[in-house]
Amino acid sequence: MAVAGVHKEVKAGKVQRMTGDVLVVGSTYAALDAARTAIRLGCSSCGLVHDRAKDQLPFDPAEIQAAEEEGVQFHALLKPVAVLRADGKVTGLKCVACEAQDPDKTGRARTAAKPGTETDLLTQIVLMGGALEPDLTALQSKGGANREIGVPRVACNPWNLIAMDPVSLATNVPGVFAAGDATTGGASVIEAVAAGQRAAIGIHRSLRGLAQKEPFRLFKPRRRVDSSEAGEGIENFKRPQEALRPASERAHDFREADTTFSEMLAVCEAKRCLHCDLD
């Protein structure tokens, strides 16, 4: 089952309990949420299977710590290859070990499977929450529309992502540029917007015949702001950390996990936040 389906079923009240061992596949926030949801639904154990090293996961360290406190296990550097079944029921997940590779031209960390390192993880439920992969069939097709109009195939890298120049974001096809998740894999909206801006500059340089010497850097106008009186005690006030309910409590219900600030802390934080000259 896909994790998106689990979230919908739980929210609709159609799934109120989950028994047995659960494995969630993927390194997305949806996958992590599904794992924490399974814990709250009463599963015997829950693990998150991903092909990255733990320190390469896109989650905030506080999210990882909170999940581990609730009982989620992280199975790092494992790539699922098959769901094991017996008598029509799921019995496990066959995985192959991975090893870290050098970052690609975009700076994103990559891993590669190691042949002969298969291992079986026992489970009764598998939830699929892997990142989406772009469908580049139309760009790579040897026949069809591309052949009819004489457009060469757009080159891809070993991870089935569009290969492009890291500076100009130009592909192997003249006049075709690429940016966003189709070149880097799943990322944030901010990264996609920034990549689109870099691609626009690359296109501009190409059309004007300018050299593609270095990556585009967004110009950030700077303006000096005179310090103002922050008020007694605010100069030394540090941003408070959000507190969590004890794991023994929050792992058994769907109430808000974060606790709110006291009135005094909220007022102090608001005063600190309004003074941009303070750290």
C-alpha positions as CSV (number, residue, x, y, z in Angstrom):
1,M,0.0,0.0,0.0
2,A,1.2,3.5,-0.7
3,V,1.7,5.8,2.3
4,A,-0.6,8.4,0.7
5,G,-3.5,5.9,0.9
6,V,-2.7,5.1,4.5
7,H,-2.9,8.8,5.5
8,K,-6.3,9.1,3.8
9,E,-7.7,6.0,5.4
10,V,-6.5,7.0,8.8
11,K,-7.9,10.5,8.5
12,A,-11.2,9.1,7.3
13,G,-11.4,6.8,10.3
14,K,-11.4,3.7,8.1
15,V,-8.1,2.4,9.6
16,Q,-8.0,2.5,13.4
17,R,-5.5,-0.2,14.2
18,M,-2.5,-1.8,12.5
19,T,-1.1,-5.1,13.8
20,G,2.1,-7.0,13.2
21,D,5.4,-5.7,12.1
22,V,5.5,-2.8,9.6
23,L,8.1,-1.6,7.2
24,V,7.9,1.7,5.4
25,V,10.0,2.2,2.3
26,G,11.3,5.6,1.4
27,S,13.1,8.7,2.6
28,T,10.3,11.3,2.2
29,Y,8.5,13.1,4.9
30,A,5.3,11.2,3.9
31,A,7.2,7.9,4.6
32,L,8.4,9.2,8.0
33,D,4.9,10.3,8.9
34,A,3.5,6.9,7.9
35,A,6.0,5.2,10.1
36,R,5.0,7.3,13.1
37,T,1.4,6.8,12.3
38,A,1.9,3.0,12.3
39,I,3.3,3.3,15.8
40,R,0.3,5.2,16.9
41,L,-2.0,2.5,15.4
42,G,-0.5,-0.1,17.6
43,C,1.9,-2.1,15.4
44,S,4.3,-4.5,17.0
45,S,7.3,-2.7,15.4
46,C,8.0,-0.3,12.6
47,G,11.0,0.4,10.5
48,L,11.9,2.9,7.8
49,V,13.9,1.4,5.0
50,H,15.9,3.8,2.9
51,D,19.0,3.6,0.6
52,R,20.7,6.6,2.1
53,A,23.0,6.9,5.0
54,K,21.2,8.2,8.1
55,D,23.1,11.5,8.0
56,Q,22.0,12.0,4.4
57,L,18.2,11.9,5.1
58,P,16.3,15.1,4.3
59,F,14.7,15.2,7.7
60,D,15.4,17.6,10.5
61,P,17.5,15.9,13.2
62,A,14.8,16.7,15.7
63,E,12.3,14.8,13.6
64,I,14.6,11.7,13.5
65,Q,15.1,11.9,17.2
66,A,11.4,12.2,17.9
67,A,10.6,9.2,15.6
68,E,13.3,7.0,17.3
69,E,11.9,8.0,20.7
70,E,8.5,6.7,19.6
71,G,10.0,3.4,18.4
72,V,10.7,3.9,14.7
73,Q,13.8,2.0,13.6
74,F,15.9,3.3,10.7
75,H,17.3,0.7,8.3
76,A,19.9,2.7,6.5
77,L,21.7,1.9,3.2
78,L,19.2,-0.8,2.2
79,K,17.4,-0.9,-1.2
80,P,14.3,-3.0,-1.4
81,V,14.2,-5.4,-4.4
82,A,11.2,-7.6,-3.7
83,V,8.3,-8.2,-1.4
84,L,8.3,-11.7,0.0
85,R,5.0,-13.6,0.2
86,A,3.8,-17.0,1.4
87,D,0.3,-18.4,1.1
88,G,-0.9,-15.1,-0.3
89,K,0.4,-13.1,2.7
90,V,3.4,-10.7,3.0
91,T,6.2,-12.3,5.0
92,G,9.1,-10.0,4.5
93,L,11.1,-7.5,2.3
94,K,14.1,-8.6,0.4
95,C,16.8,-5.8,0.3
96,V,20.2,-5.3,-1.0
97,A,22.9,-3.3,0.8
98,C,24.0,0.0,-0.7
99,E,27.2,2.0,-0.4
100,A,27.6,5.7,-0.5
101,Q,28.9,7.3,-3.8
102,D,30.6,10.6,-4.5
103,P,28.1,13.4,-4.9
104,D,26.9,14.1,-8.5
105,K,27.4,17.3,-10.4
106,T,24.5,18.9,-8.6
107,G,26.0,18.1,-5.2
108,R,23.4,15.5,-4.2
109,A,24.6,12.4,-2.4
110,R,24.1,9.1,-4.2
111,T,24.3,5.4,-3.3
112,A,24.8,2.3,-5.4
113,A,23.7,-1.3,-4.6
114,K,26.3,-3.9,-3.8
115,P,25.7,-7.2,-5.6
116,G,25.6,-10.3,-3.5
117,T,24.5,-8.5,-0.3
118,E,20.8,-9.5,-0.2
119,T,19.1,-9.6,3.2
120,D,15.5,-10.4,4.2
121,L,13.6,-8.2,6.7
122,L,10.6,-9.9,8.3
123,T,7.4,-8.0,8.2
124,Q,3.7,-8.5,7.7
125,I,2.9,-5.0,6.2
126,V,4.9,-3.0,3.6
127,L,4.0,0.6,3.0
128,M,5.6,2.2,-0.1
129,G,6.6,5.8,0.4
130,G,9.6,6.1,-2.0
131,A,10.2,9.3,-4.0
132,L,8.6,9.7,-7.4
133,E,10.7,9.1,-10.5
134,P,10.2,11.2,-13.6
135,D,8.8,9.5,-16.7
136,L,11.3,10.5,-19.4
137,T,10.0,8.1,-22.1
138,A,9.1,10.9,-24.5
139,L,12.5,12.5,-24.2
140,Q,14.4,9.3,-24.7
141,S,12.2,7.6,-27.3
142,K,14.1,6.4,-30.4
143,G,10.9,6.5,-32.5
144,G,7.6,8.4,-32.3
145,A,7.3,12.1,-32.1
146,N,11.0,12.7,-31.5
147,R,12.1,10.8,-34.5
148,E,9.4,12.4,-36.7
149,I,10.6,16.0,-35.9
150,G,14.2,15.1,-35.8
151,V,14.9,15.9,-32.1
152,P,17.7,13.9,-30.6
153,R,17.3,12.0,-27.4
154,V,17.9,13.9,-24.1
155,A,20.7,12.2,-22.2
156,C,20.0,10.8,-18.8
157,N,22.3,9.8,-15.9
158,P,22.4,6.4,-14.2
159,W,19.6,7.5,-11.8
160,N,17.1,8.1,-14.7
161,L,17.4,11.8,-14.3
162,I,18.1,14.4,-17.0
163,A,21.8,15.0,-17.4
164,M,22.7,18.7,-17.6
165,D,25.6,21.0,-17.3
166,P,25.8,22.1,-13.6
167,V,26.6,25.7,-14.5
168,S,24.3,26.5,-17.5
169,L,21.8,23.7,-16.9
170,A,21.9,22.9,-20.6
171,T,21.3,19.4,-21.7
172,N,23.0,17.5,-24.6
173,V,20.3,18.8,-27.0
174,P,21.1,22.3,-28.2
175,G,18.6,24.9,-26.9
176,V,17.1,22.5,-24.3
177,F,17.7,23.3,-20.6
178,A,16.5,21.3,-17.6
179,A,16.0,22.1,-13.9
180,G,14.1,20.9,-10.9
181,D,13.3,17.4,-9.7
182,A,13.8,15.9,-13.1
183,T,17.5,16.7,-12.8
184,T,18.1,16.2,-9.1
185,G,15.4,13.8,-7.8
186,G,12.8,14.8,-5.3
187,A,13.7,18.0,-3.5
188,S,11.9,21.1,-2.1
189,V,9.9,23.7,-3.9
190,I,12.5,26.3,-2.9
191,E,15.2,24.3,-4.7
192,A,13.0,23.8,-7.8
193,V,12.3,27.6,-8.0
194,A,16.0,28.4,-7.5
195,A,16.9,25.9,-10.3
196,G,14.4,27.5,-12.6
197,Q,16.0,30.9,-12.0
198,R,19.5,29.4,-12.8
199,A,18.1,27.9,-15.9
200,A,16.6,31.2,-17.0
201,I,20.0,32.8,-16.6
202,G,21.6,30.0,-18.6
203,I,19.1,30.5,-21.4
204,H,19.7,34.3,-21.4
205,R,23.5,33.8,-21.6
206,S,23.0,31.2,-24.4
207,L,20.7,33.5,-26.5
208,R,23.1,36.5,-26.0
209,G,26.2,34.4,-26.8
210,L,27.7,35.1,-23.4
211,A,30.1,32.7,-21.7
212,Q,28.8,30.2,-19.2
213,K,31.6,30.8,-16.7
214,E,30.1,30.3,-13.3
215,P,26.8,29.4,-11.6
216,F,24.3,32.2,-11.3
217,R,24.2,33.8,-7.8
218,L,21.2,35.8,-6.8
219,F,21.9,39.4,-6.0
220,K,20.8,40.1,-2.5
221,P,20.5,43.9,-1.8
222,R,21.9,44.8,1.6
223,R,20.9,47.7,3.7
224,R,22.3,48.7,7.0
225,V,19.7,48.8,9.8
226,D,20.6,50.7,12.9
227,S,20.3,48.9,16.1
228,S,17.4,49.8,18.3
229,E,16.7,49.4,21.9
230,A,15.5,45.8,22.4
231,G,14.3,46.2,25.9
232,E,15.6,44.8,29.2
233,G,16.7,41.2,28.9
234,I,15.9,40.7,25.2
235,E,19.5,41.2,24.1
236,N,20.4,38.0,25.9
237,F,17.2,36.1,25.1
238,K,17.8,33.0,22.9
239,R,15.3,31.4,20.7
240,P,13.4,28.8,22.9
241,Q,13.3,25.2,21.8
242,E,9.9,23.7,21.1
243,A,9.1,21.1,23.7
244,L,7.5,17.7,22.9
245,R,5.1,15.6,25.0
246,P,6.8,12.5,26.4
247,A,7.2,9.8,23.7
248,S,5.3,7.4,26.0
249,E,2.3,9.6,25.6
250,R,2.5,10.9,22.0
251,A,3.2,7.5,20.5
252,H,-0.3,6.3,21.4
253,D,-2.5,9.1,20.1
254,F,-2.8,11.7,17.4
255,R,-2.9,14.8,19.6
256,E,-0.4,17.6,18.9
257,A,3.1,16.4,19.7
258,D,4.5,19.8,20.3
259,T,3.6,21.8,23.4
260,T,3.0,25.5,23.2
261,F,5.1,28.3,24.7
262,S,4.1,29.9,28.0
263,E,2.7,33.4,27.7
264,M,6.0,34.8,28.9
265,L,8.1,32.9,26.5
266,A,5.8,33.7,23.6
267,V,6.0,37.5,24.4
268,C,9.8,37.3,24.7
269,E,10.2,35.4,21.5
270,A,8.0,37.9,19.6
271,K,10.1,40.8,20.9
272,R,13.3,39.0,19.9
273,C,11.9,38.1,16.5
274,L,11.0,41.7,15.8
275,H,14.6,42.8,16.3
276,C,16.4,41.5,13.2
277,D,19.7,42.9,14.5
278,L,19.7,40.3,17.2
279,D,20.9,36.7,16.7
